[in-house]
Amino acid sequence: MNRVTRGITTVAVTGALLLSSGCTQTQKGAGIGSGIGAAAGAIIGHQSGHGVEGALIGAGTGALAGGMIGSHQDKEQLREENAALQEELRREREDAELERVRSENYRLNQELGN
């Protein structure tokens, strides 16, 4: 692998690792995918004498694939969070209804003198 190809691959992999902290799954997937794609593309491209082109194509393809996978993971996480919130809301409504019934029962007992 020549110096240019190695340099592009190093920058892409380093960038992918830096992007993977504090980002959404979509962003992490795109960053990691671009790094892996660049490395794979550089290696494959080097075999045909087009390491730089291979790295660039691999980075783009990897970013696209990684971003799609990450987006799917983000959506799945949102679905799970939404389901948990819906369950919490259902329980809070049940608790509020129970409290209302208890309060009404207490009031009626007071009116009847019990």
Secondary structure, DSSP 8 states (H G I E B T S, - for coil): --HHHHHHHHHHHHHHHHHTSSS-HHHHHHHHHHHHHHHHHHHHHHHTT-HHHHHHHHHHHHHHHHHHHHHHHHHHHHHHHHHHHHHHHHHHHHHHHHHHHHHHHHHHHHHHT-
